[in-house]
Amino acid sequence: MRACVHIYSMMSMHEEAVALALQVDPELAMAEADKVEDDEDMRKKLWLMVAKHVIEQEKGTKRENIRKAIAFLKETDGLLKIEDILPFFPDFALIDDFKEAICSSLEDYNKQIELLKQEMNDATHGADNIRNDISALAQRYAVIDRDEECGVCRRKILTVGMDYRMARGYTSVGPMAPLYVFPCGHAFHSLCLITHVTQLTRRTDETQAERILDLQKQLTLLGSESRKEPNGVLTEDSITSLSPVEKLRSQLDDAVASECPFCGDLMICEISLPFIQPSTPEEEKEVMSWEIKPQNLGPQRSFSLGV
């Protein structure tokens, strides 16, 4: 029969293996129940089969049976609790006989409750911290010196010409053009940043560069439609197009301003790129001037050195 138990086990028929092993040796049944490691529910079910068999087969006094059952619980390494095996005892069993095991189980549950309370408090504090961070983020600002220059065009970031006042759907305020300021301190005109990031991205990811240009084009079209009419009144079309404009602007911000182009991954990726991309005849000529050409040194003669 042990061979049959082994065959059932090899075929992953664990319930049949445990049921047959209980007819041979309870220790063999326990070993078979322990073989199931990746299915906690099945493992518990098998151990319950063993527990029921052990309790029903005991022929000693009631207190002795209870003592053996409690000892059996310890062999399950905490998989079974006292409440799991209580249904296997007769209805007239005194609860005093289970007092120690019940108290131990209640203490375990109390520890679990305290642990859950602590986790809930930690989660509450974490949520409060996130709310505070969001509130602080909404009030975050940056101070720009009046002589601060754009990182790309090197013109002053706060006072620019009229050609910079409207940049691809971004509305300017007074003499200032739309701009980006990063936590590292670098500042860029929005149009300069979009152009710069597009040029750099085109060298590594043509699809992303085309997406940036497409978002910029859509934002320009929707931005021009959502401006005020000559009489100073917003039309119905401009109001309905406000939401798409904000959506496109957010997507464009994520594409070009998720990190500083001078301090982020975009600059790091340029390490593996050549300094000059041969996109124009002048650049091709410059690249050719740096090419190392083999020189013809005439016929070569080899000499052997005697040892």
Secondary structure, DSSP 8 states (H G I E B T S, - for coil): -HHHHHHHHHTT-HHHHHHHHHHH-HHHHHHHHHT--S-HHHHHHHHHHHHHHHHHH--S-HHHHHHHHHHHHHHTTTSS-HHHHGGGS-TT--GGGGHHHHHHHHHHHHHHHHHHHHHHHHHHHHHHHHHHHHHHHHT------TT-B-TTT-SBSSS--GGGSSBTTB--BTTB--EEE-TTS-EEEHHHHHHHHHHHHHTT-HHHHHHHHHHHHHHHHHHHHTS--TTS---HHHHHTHHHHHHHHHHHHHHHSSS-TTTSHHHHHGGGS-S----SHHHHHHHHHT-----------------
